[in-house]
Amino acid sequence: MPVDLDDILSEYPKIKLIKFTDYKKHIGVVPPHFDFDRINARIDKENEAEPNPAKHKDHLEAFTLPSEKSDVYYIYYDDRIRNEMRVRWSICHELGHILTGHLADYELTTTNFTNISDRQVGTLEMEAHWFASEILAPSPVLHIIRNKLTIEQISLLCDISIEAAEKKKWRMLEKKYSSYIENHQMMLNFSHFIFNAAYWGSVYSVFHKRIKLHPRLTDGLRKECRVCPSCHAFVHSYMYDHCQYCGQKLETMEQYSRRRILNKDEPNLEGVIYPSFEDGLGWQALFCPKCKSFSFSSDDKLCPVCQTSLYNYCLDDKARFHNHNFSVECRKCPYCGGEASYSGLYEGFVGCQIPPPSRYQSFLRYDEWGYVRFLLLIKLGPQNGMRLYAILSESVVYTDYDTYVLVFSGDVQRMHVLLGSMPIIKSFIEDYCLAYVKEMYLFYYDCKSLSKNAFLSFAEKLFSRLVTASP
């Protein structure tokens, strides 16, 4: 994301996209029913006569014309419009009319609407509108990451308007949309994008694209996603004054505005996504980052098992003006750049950045593993699901799509839990990821031996387990 319309249209060679300026240059005199200027002038006149602003019609920005001799469709769009978000939406809207069969079912042309009533037109327009919404802002994807994004960030991620992003955000809060996670093919397509937080790169890149198109309108969006000039981490909270990973002082909005006045370009840096612990409600850790325990209440400030803090906060006693908790992903205080309470916990944290065992160096990283781990959480119930989800927080799977190698790091004592769960994990990969697992191995990785570049040899001998399909 954002979805590339050229990629979609390339899959439909019989759908032709035509710019209005090219059409006008080629034909000379544009017929009245093809002329955007005439049509929109008539709409403006009708809107002036309408006392209720809520019933005002929008300008026409694109329309579809089927070929009379074949099943080819032409989408004409007004390329003079500078608002690229509206153009993208209008093209997707017309694409919806074609792919849902509206024009074929009702034998419609641009000049012939005699076969359909005004009520039916309204229904088809609404269907095409929903089609465009699902193409540009797919609900299965946004349903999972909705709580991590603001409305402005959804607008950047999907390259849609703020109004469209706001509607999408509120729809995703409705419980009925939870069924979208069952769209397994969609989840597989976007697994790496969702579960490895690759969407921050998209948010950042779209912001830079908008800077070039509308330099005066992007000051407010700049705070939604920045990149630290020191460690290149994505800074996605407008409240942060320092990088949450290295503590580097960030450019203020005043400095940014002053630089823009001097016509200095915004540096387009290559962002880096760092693995991190996960937040629950109210900045409380989803599970204890040290012992992986999750049996605590929302009132607990310390883990009942190992007494590790469940909240991240600044360790600087002098920084009383920001004496409140912040995200557990922060390795430094985002307000003063000082040490955070979770700084030490990240010293041995490897997340999903674990290399494959030496004998499997040629295997590929299994990008769908994030989706499988997410399914374990929601399918096995709050107790068993969360236990596996927490244990596998630092894990990765490598595969040649015949043999699957699961490598995890953490307390070696939890190996027996994973050993007993390997048949379940195998079945999830087969059932939900549409794969056939001939054999599956489990390895323990000691991150403390990273300098030696070695996996524990005893773990390979004692704890690797072959899981085969039942007869």
C-alpha positions as CSV (number, residue, x, y, z in Angstrom):
1,M,0.0,0.0,0.0
2,P,-0.9,2.5,-1.2
3,V,-2.5,0.3,-3.9
4,D,-1.1,1.0,-7.3
5,L,-3.9,1.4,-9.8
6,D,-1.6,0.8,-12.7
7,D,-0.9,-2.7,-11.4
8,I,-4.6,-3.4,-11.1
9,L,-5.4,-2.1,-14.6
10,S,-2.6,-4.1,-16.1
11,E,-4.5,-7.2,-15.1
12,Y,-7.5,-6.0,-17.2
13,P,-6.3,-5.3,-20.8
14,K,-9.9,-4.6,-22.0
15,I,-10.2,-1.7,-19.6
16,K,-8.6,1.4,-21.1
17,L,-7.8,4.5,-19.1
18,I,-8.0,7.8,-21.1
19,K,-7.1,11.3,-20.0
20,F,-9.6,14.0,-20.9
21,T,-6.9,16.3,-22.2
22,D,-5.6,13.6,-24.6
23,Y,-9.2,12.8,-25.7
24,K,-9.9,16.5,-26.3
25,K,-6.7,17.0,-28.3
26,H,-7.5,14.0,-30.4
27,I,-11.1,14.7,-31.2
28,G,-11.1,18.4,-31.3
29,V,-14.7,19.3,-30.4
30,V,-15.9,17.4,-27.3
31,P,-19.5,16.2,-27.4
32,P,-21.6,17.7,-24.6
33,H,-22.1,14.4,-22.8
34,F,-18.2,14.0,-22.7
35,D,-17.4,17.5,-21.7
36,F,-16.5,17.7,-18.0
37,D,-16.7,21.5,-18.0
38,R,-20.2,21.6,-19.4
39,I,-21.4,18.8,-17.1
40,N,-20.0,20.4,-14.0
41,A,-21.3,23.8,-14.9
42,R,-24.8,22.3,-15.1
43,I,-24.2,20.6,-11.7
44,D,-23.2,24.0,-10.2
45,K,-26.4,25.5,-11.5
46,E,-28.5,22.7,-10.0
47,N,-26.7,23.0,-6.7
48,E,-27.4,26.8,-6.6
49,A,-31.1,26.0,-7.0
50,E,-31.1,23.3,-4.3
51,P,-31.8,24.8,-0.8
52,N,-30.5,21.8,1.1
53,P,-26.7,21.7,0.9
54,A,-26.7,18.0,1.9
55,K,-28.3,17.1,-1.4
56,H,-25.8,18.9,-3.5
57,K,-24.2,16.8,-6.3
58,D,-20.5,16.3,-6.6
59,H,-18.6,17.3,-9.7
60,L,-18.1,14.6,-12.3
61,E,-14.5,13.6,-12.5
62,A,-14.6,10.3,-14.4
63,F,-17.1,8.2,-16.3
64,T,-17.1,4.9,-18.2
65,L,-18.1,4.2,-21.7
66,P,-18.4,0.7,-23.1
67,S,-17.3,-0.1,-26.6
68,E,-20.2,-0.8,-29.0
69,K,-18.4,-3.5,-30.9
70,S,-16.6,-5.4,-28.1
71,D,-16.4,-5.9,-24.4
72,V,-13.8,-3.2,-24.1
73,Y,-14.5,-0.4,-21.5
74,Y,-13.1,3.1,-21.6
75,I,-12.6,5.1,-18.4
76,Y,-12.3,8.8,-19.1
77,Y,-11.0,11.0,-16.3
78,D,-10.3,14.6,-15.8
79,D,-6.5,14.8,-15.5
80,R,-6.6,18.5,-15.0
81,I,-7.6,18.0,-11.3
82,R,-4.6,18.4,-9.1
83,N,-6.1,16.5,-6.2
84,E,-4.6,13.0,-7.0
85,M,-6.5,11.4,-4.2
86,R,-9.9,12.4,-5.7
87,V,-8.7,11.2,-9.2
88,R,-7.7,7.8,-7.7
89,W,-11.0,7.4,-6.0
90,S,-13.0,8.4,-9.1
91,I,-11.1,5.9,-11.3
92,C,-11.7,3.1,-8.7
93,H,-15.3,4.1,-8.6
94,E,-15.6,3.6,-12.3
95,L,-13.7,0.4,-12.1
96,G,-16.3,-0.8,-9.6
97,H,-19.1,-0.1,-12.1
98,I,-17.3,-2.3,-14.7
99,L,-16.1,-5.2,-12.5
100,T,-19.4,-5.6,-10.6
101,G,-21.3,-5.8,-13.9
102,H,-23.4,-2.7,-13.6
103,L,-23.0,-1.5,-17.2
104,A,-23.5,-5.0,-18.7
105,D,-26.4,-6.0,-16.5
106,Y,-28.4,-2.8,-17.3
107,E,-27.0,-2.3,-20.8
108,L,-25.9,1.2,-19.8
109,T,-23.9,3.7,-21.8
110,T,-22.9,7.2,-20.8
111,T,-25.8,8.7,-22.8
112,N,-28.4,6.0,-22.2
113,F,-29.9,5.6,-18.7
114,T,-33.4,4.7,-19.8
115,N,-33.2,1.2,-18.6
116,I,-32.7,2.1,-15.0
117,S,-34.6,4.2,-12.4
118,D,-33.1,6.9,-10.2
119,R,-33.4,4.7,-7.2
120,Q,-31.4,2.0,-9.0
121,V,-28.8,4.5,-10.1
122,G,-28.4,5.5,-6.4
123,T,-27.9,1.8,-5.5
124,L,-25.3,1.3,-8.1
125,E,-23.4,4.4,-7.2
126,M,-23.3,3.3,-3.6
127,E,-22.0,-0.2,-4.6
128,A,-19.3,1.5,-6.7
129,H,-18.4,3.7,-3.8
130,W,-17.9,0.8,-1.5
131,F,-15.9,-1.0,-4.2
132,A,-13.5,2.0,-4.4
133,S,-13.3,2.0,-0.6
134,E,-12.3,-1.6,-0.4
135,I,-9.8,-1.4,-3.2
136,L,-7.9,1.7,-1.8
137,A,-8.4,1.0,1.9
138,P,-8.9,-2.8,2.3
139,S,-10.8,-3.5,5.5
140,P,-9.1,-6.8,6.4
141,V,-5.8,-4.9,6.5
142,L,-7.0,-1.8,8.3
143,H,-9.0,-3.8,10.9
144,I,-5.8,-5.2,12.4
145,I,-3.7,-2.1,12.4
146,R,-6.5,0.5,13.0
147,N,-5.6,1.1,16.7
148,K,-2.0,1.9,15.7
149,L,-2.9,4.6,13.1
150,T,-4.5,8.0,13.3
151,I,-7.0,9.2,10.7
152,E,-4.3,11.3,9.1
153,Q,-1.9,8.3,8.9
154,I,-4.7,6.2,7.3
155,S,-5.1,8.9,4.8
156,L,-1.4,8.8,4.0
157,L,-1.2,5.0,4.0
158,C,-4.1,4.5,1.6
159,D,-3.5,7.8,-0.3
160,I,-7.1,8.8,0.2
161,S,-8.7,12.0,1.6
162,I,-9.0,12.8,5.3
163,E,-12.8,12.5,5.0
164,A,-12.6,9.0,3.5
165,A,-10.0,7.9,6.1
166,E,-12.2,9.2,8.9
167,K,-15.2,7.1,7.7
168,K,-12.9,4.1,7.3
169,K,-11.5,4.5,10.8
170,W,-14.9,4.6,12.5
171,R,-16.2,1.6,10.4
172,M,-13.3,-0.5,11.6
173,L,-14.3,0.1,15.2
174,E,-17.5,-1.8,14.7
175,K,-17.3,-5.4,15.9
176,K,-19.0,-6.9,12.9
177,Y,-15.9,-6.2,10.9
178,S,-13.9,-8.6,13.0
179,S,-14.9,-11.3,10.4
180,Y,-12.4,-9.7,8.0
181,I,-9.6,-11.6,9.6
182,E,-11.1,-14.7,8.0
183,N,-10.1,-13.4,4.6
184,H,-7.1,-15.6,4.6
185,Q,-5.9,-14.8,1.1
186,M,-6.0,-11.1,1.8
187,M,-4.1,-11.7,5.1
188,L,-1.4,-13.8,3.3
189,N,-1.0,-11.1,0.7
190,F,-0.4,-8.4,3.3
191,S,1.1,-10.5,6.1
192,H,4.6,-9.0,5.9
193,F,3.1,-5.5,5.5
194,I,0.9,-5.8,8.6
195,F,2.8,-7.8,11.1
196,N,6.3,-6.4,10.4
197,A,5.0,-2.8,10.5
198,A,6.0,-2.2,6.9
199,Y,3.1,0.2,6.7
200,W,5.2,3.0,8.3
201,G,7.3,3.1,5.1
202,S,4.2,3.7,3.0
203,V,2.9,6.4,5.3
204,Y,6.3,8.2,5.1
205,S,6.7,7.8,1.3
206,V,3.1,9.1,0.5
207,F,3.8,12.2,2.7
208,H,6.9,13.0,0.6
209,K,4.9,12.5,-2.5
210,R,2.3,15.0,-1.3
211,I,5.0,17.5,-0.4
212,K,5.9,17.8,-4.0
213,L,2.3,18.1,-5.2
214,H,1.0,20.4,-2.4
215,P,3.9,21.9,-0.5
216,R,1.7,24.4,1.4
217,L,-0.8,21.8,2.6
218,T,1.4,19.2,4.2
219,D,2.7,21.0,7.4
220,G,0.0,19.4,9.5
221,L,0.8,15.9,8.1
222,R,4.5,16.1,8.6
223,K,4.1,15.3,12.3
224,E,2.3,12.0,11.5
225,C,5.5,10.2,10.4
226,R,9.1,11.3,10.5
227,V,12.4,9.5,10.2
228,C,15.2,10.0,12.8
229,P,18.2,11.5,11.0
230,S,20.5,9.5,13.3
231,C,19.2,5.9,13.5
232,H,16.6,6.2,10.7
233,A,13.8,4.9,12.9
234,F,10.2,5.9,12.0
235,V,8.8,8.4,14.6
236,H,5.1,8.1,14.2
237,S,3.8,10.2,17.2
238,Y,3.5,13.9,16.9
239,M,4.1,14.3,20.6
240,Y,7.6,13.0,20.5
241,D,10.4,15.5,20.7
242,H,13.2,12.9,20.6
243,C,13.7,9.7,18.7
244,Q,12.2,6.8,20.8
245,Y,15.0,4.5,19.7
246,C,18.3,6.5,20.0
247,G,17.2,9.6,21.9
248,Q,18.2,12.0,19.1
249,K,16.7,15.5,19.3
250,L,14.2,15.9,16.5
251,E,13.4,18.9,14.4
252,T,10.6,21.0,15.8
253,M,7.6,22.2,13.8
254,E,9.0,25.8,14.0
255,Q,12.3,24.7,12.6
256,Y,10.5,22.7,9.9
257,S,8.4,25.7,8.9
258,R,11.4,28.0,8.8
259,R,13.2,25.6,6.5
260,R,10.2,25.4,4.3
261,I,10.1,29.2,4.1
262,L,13.7,29.1,2.9
263,N,12.6,26.5,0.2
264,K,14.8,23.8,1.6
265,D,13.7,20.3,0.7
266,E,12.6,17.8,3.2
267,P,15.2,15.0,3.3
268,N,13.7,11.8,2.2
269,L,15.5,9.3,4.4
270,E,15.4,5.5,4.2
271,G,13.4,4.4,7.2
272,V,14.3,1.4,9.4
273,I,11.7,-0.7,11.4
274,Y,13.1,-1.9,14.7
275,P,11.5,-4.9,16.4
276,S,9.9,-4.1,19.7
277,F,7.7,-5.3,22.6
278,E,3.9,-4.8,22.3
279,D,1.5,-2.5,24.1
280,G,-1.8,-3.5,25.6
281,L,-4.4,-1.1,26.8
282,G,-3.2,2.2,28.4
283,W,0.5,1.7,27.5
284,Q,0.6,-1.4,29.7
285,A,2.7,-4.2,28.2
286,L,0.7,-6.9,26.4
287,F,2.8,-9.5,28.2
288,C,5.8,-9.3,30.5
289,P,8.8,-8.8,28.3
290,K,11.1,-10.7,30.6
291,C,9.2,-13.8,31.7
292,K,6.4,-13.7,29.1
293,S,3.7,-13.9,31.8
294,F,0.4,-12.4,30.9
295,S,-1.7,-13.2,34.0
296,F,-2.0,-9.7,35.4
297,S,-4.7,-7.1,35.7
298,S,-4.9,-3.6,34.3
299,D,-4.2,-2.3,37.7
300,D,-0.9,-4.1,38.1
301,K,2.2,-2.0,37.5
302,L,4.7,-4.8,38.1
303,C,4.7,-8.4,36.7
304,P,3.4,-10.7,39.5
305,V,5.9,-13.3,38.6
306,C,9.3,-11.5,38.1
307,Q,8.4,-8.0,39.3
308,T,9.4,-6.4,35.9
309,S,7.7,-3.1,35.2
310,L,4.7,-3.4,32.9
311,Y,5.0,0.2,32.0
312,N,7.7,2.2,30.3
313,Y,8.7,5.6,31.8
314,C,11.6,8.0,31.9
315,L,14.3,7.2,34.5
316,D,15.5,10.9,34.7
317,D,14.3,12.3,38.1
318,K,14.7,15.8,36.8
319,A,12.2,15.3,34.0
320,R,9.1,15.8,36.1
321,F,7.3,17.8,33.4
322,H,6.7,14.6,31.4
323,N,6.3,12.2,34.4
324,H,3.9,9.8,32.6
325,N,4.1,6.5,30.8
326,F,4.7,6.0,27.1
327,S,4.8,3.2,24.7
328,V,6.9,0.1,25.5
329,E,8.4,0.3,22.1
330,C,10.5,3.3,23.3
331,R,14.1,2.5,24.1
332,K,14.7,6.1,25.0
333,C,12.5,8.7,26.5
334,P,10.7,10.4,23.6
335,Y,10.3,13.7,25.5
336,C,13.9,14.3,26.7
337,G,16.0,11.5,25.1
338,G,17.1,10.1,28.4
339,E,17.0,6.4,29.5
340,A,13.7,4.7,29.6
341,S,12.8,1.9,32.0
342,Y,12.7,-0.6,29.1
343,S,16.2,0.4,27.8
344,G,17.8,-2.5,29.6
345,L,15.2,-5.0,28.5
346,Y,16.0,-4.3,24.9
347,E,19.7,-5.2,25.3
348,G,19.1,-8.9,24.6
349,F,16.0,-8.5,22.5
350,V,16.3,-9.8,18.9
351,G,12.6,-9.9,17.9
352,C,12.2,-11.5,14.6
353,Q,15.8,-10.7,13.5
354,I,17.1,-14.2,14.0
355,P,19.3,-15.9,11.4
356,P,18.5,-19.4,10.2
357,P,20.5,-22.4,11.5
358,S,23.6,-23.1,9.6
359,R,22.2,-26.2,7.9
360,Y,19.2,-24.1,6.5
361,Q,21.1,-21.1,5.2
362,S,19.5,-21.5,1.8
363,F,16.0,-21.4,3.2
364,L,13.7,-18.4,2.7
365,R,12.2,-16.3,5.4
366,Y,8.5,-17.3,5.8
367,D,6.7,-13.9,5.7
368,E,3.3,-15.4,6.6
369,W,4.6,-16.3,10.1
370,G,3.2,-13.1,11.5
371,Y,-0.3,-14.1,10.4
372,V,0.1,-17.6,11.8
373,R,1.2,-16.2,15.2
374,F,-1.7,-13.8,15.2
375,L,-4.2,-16.6,14.4
376,L,-2.8,-18.7,17.3
377,L,-3.6,-15.7,19.6
378,I,-7.2,-15.3,18.5
379,K,-8.1,-18.9,17.7
380,L,-6.8,-20.8,20.7
381,G,-8.5,-18.6,23.3
382,P,-7.1,-16.1,25.8
383,Q,-5.1,-18.6,27.8
384,N,-3.5,-20.9,25.4
385,G,-3.4,-18.4,22.6
386,M,-1.7,-15.7,24.6
387,R,0.8,-18.2,26.0
388,L,2.0,-19.2,22.6
389,Y,1.8,-15.6,21.2
390,A,4.1,-14.4,24.0
391,I,6.6,-17.2,23.8
392,L,6.9,-16.7,20.1
393,S,7.4,-12.9,20.3
394,E,11.0,-13.5,19.4
395,S,10.7,-16.1,16.7
396,V,11.0,-16.6,13.0
397,V,10.3,-19.3,10.5
398,Y,12.5,-20.3,7.5
399,T,11.3,-22.6,4.8
400,D,11.8,-24.1,1.3
401,Y,8.0,-24.6,1.2
402,D,8.4,-28.3,2.0
403,T,10.3,-28.2,5.3
404,Y,9.6,-25.5,7.9
405,V,12.1,-24.4,10.5
406,L,10.8,-22.5,13.5
407,V,13.5,-20.7,15.5
408,F,12.8,-18.9,18.8
409,S,14.8,-17.1,21.4
410,G,14.0,-16.6,25.0
411,D,14.0,-18.9,28.1
412,V,15.0,-22.4,27.1
413,Q,12.7,-23.7,29.8
414,R,9.7,-22.8,27.5
415,M,10.9,-25.2,24.9
416,H,8.7,-28.0,26.2
417,V,5.6,-25.8,25.7
418,L,6.5,-25.3,22.0
419,L,7.4,-28.9,21.6
420,G,3.8,-29.9,22.7
421,S,2.4,-27.2,20.4
422,M,4.2,-28.1,17.2
423,P,1.4,-30.2,15.8
424,I,-1.0,-27.2,16.4
425,I,1.4,-24.8,14.7
426,K,1.8,-27.1,11.8
427,S,-1.9,-27.5,11.3
428,F,-2.4,-23.7,11.4
429,I,0.2,-23.3,8.6
430,E,-1.6,-25.9,6.5
431,D,-5.1,-24.9,7.2
432,Y,-4.9,-21.1,7.1
433,C,-1.9,-20.6,4.8
434,L,-2.9,-23.2,2.3
435,A,0.5,-24.9,2.5
436,Y,1.6,-28.5,2.8
437,V,4.1,-29.1,5.6
438,K,6.1,-32.3,5.0
439,E,8.3,-31.8,8.0
440,M,8.8,-29.1,10.6
441,Y,11.8,-28.5,13.0
442,L,12.1,-26.5,16.2
443,F,15.3,-24.8,17.2
444,Y,16.3,-22.7,20.1
445,Y,18.5,-19.6,19.4
446,D,20.8,-18.2,22.2
447,C,21.0,-14.5,21.4
448,K,23.8,-14.2,23.9
449,S,26.0,-16.3,21.6
450,L,25.5,-13.9,18.7
451,S,29.2,-12.9,18.8
452,K,30.1,-16.6,18.4
453,N,27.7,-16.9,15.6
454,A,26.5,-20.2,17.0
455,F,23.3,-22.0,17.8
456,L,23.4,-24.1,20.9
457,S,24.6,-27.5,19.7
458,F,22.8,-29.3,22.6
459,A,19.6,-27.6,21.6
460,E,19.9,-29.0,18.1
461,K,20.5,-32.5,19.5
462,L,18.0,-32.5,22.4
463,F,15.3,-30.1,21.4
464,S,14.8,-30.3,17.6
465,R,11.7,-32.2,16.9
466,L,10.5,-33.6,13.6
467,V,6.7,-33.2,13.1
468,T,5.3,-35.4,10.4
469,A,1.8,-35.7,9.0
470,S,-0.3,-38.4,10.6
471,P,-0.9,-41.5,8.6
